[in-house]
């Protein structure tokens, strides 16, 4: 009588190793992408132009009336900031919300000699579509 040949490690374990290996790879890729998003988002949120735009929106009586207070910033800011030394440009869309409603701050700004100048700074209220120009404040 001949004994059955025992399988090697791969032959015994491939059924669980393949899905676990694929899932682990997927989790690592998603984690890496999330890390990049958090890093870039943190850089944008720490910029002068972002903080100035958010401050103007938080202190605008029209925005406070439309969204309520406190006005909180959203997570997914879109756009870009390009800087080279003391000059640069920024185009951002910053989501904000208050107890009464939501909105988006649209920013277009240029930096020259170390100082930001806003070309466009508008809050669009989501519920009504109203646009509040923050450059007039």
N, C-alpha and C positions, 0 to 999 in steps of 0.2 A: 504494500500500500504506500502510495506517494503522498507526502504532505503538501498542501497548497503553499505556493511560494508567497512569502509575506511581501507586502507592498512597501516601497520606500516612503519617505516622509511626504513628498509631493503627492504621491498616489493616494495617501490617506487623508491629506488635509486640503487639497485644492478647492474643494467645494465651499469652504468658509474663507480661505485665504484670498481668493480672487475678488469676491465682493467687498471684503474688508479693505483690501489694498486699493481698490477703485474708489471706495467711499473716503478713505483717508486722503488720497490724492485730491479728490474734489474738495474736501474740507480745507486742505492746505491752500489750494488755489483761491477759494472764496475768502479765506482769512487774509491772504496776501492782498487781494483786491480791496477788502474792507480797510486794511491798514493804510493803503495808499489814499483811499477816499478820506479817511479821518485826518491823515497828515495834511493833505491839500486843503481840506476844509478848515483845519486849524490855522493854516497859514493865511488864508483869505480872511478869516474872522479876526485875526490879530492885526490886520492892516489898518493904517490910518484912515484910508478912504471909506472902508467898511464901517468903522466906528463913528466917523463923522456923519455919514449918511443915516445910520441908525439913531444917533443922538438927535439929529434934526427932526426925524420922524417922531421920536418919543416926546419931543417938546413942542410939536406943532398942534395948536388948538383944533385945527380942522381934522387932523388924523385922530386925535384923542376923541373928538366928538363922533367920528365915524366908526372907530374900532373899540373905543373904551380904554380904560387904563387898568392894569399895566399892559404895555405893549411888549410882547415877547418876540424874539427872533426865531425863525424856523431853522431847520437843520440843513436842508438842501439848497444852499446858495449856488446859483449858476452864473457863469460868466468868466471873465478873465482879468487878471492884473498883470501888466507887463511893465517892469521897471528896469532902468539902466542908469545907475548912479542917482543923480538928483532929479531925473526926469522920468516920466512914465505915463501910462494911460490905463484906465480901468473902465470896464463895462460889466455891470453886475445886475442881477435880479435877486433881491433879498426877500424871502418870504417872512411876513410878520403876522401876528395875530393878537387880538385882544378879546375881552369877554363878550363884546358885541359882534365882532366880525373878523374877517381875514383880509389880508392885502399883500401887495408886493411893492417893494421899493425898487424902482428902476434908476440906475446910476450910470451916467456917462461923465467921466472926469479925466482931466489931464494934469500931470504934475510937471511943474517947471520951477527950476531953482529951489527945489525942495519943498514946494508948497502945492497942495492940491487945489484945483479950480474946477468946480462943478459946471459942466455944460448943460446937463439935464439931471434933474433930481425930482422924481415924480413918484407918488404913492398911488397905486390903483387899488381901489376898494373892490374886493371880489364880488360881494353881494349886489352892488349897484352899478359897477363899472365906472364909477366916478373917479376922476383923476385929479389929485391934489398936487399942485406945483409947490415944492418946498423951497424953491429959489426965491419966491416972493416974500418969504417969512424972515 
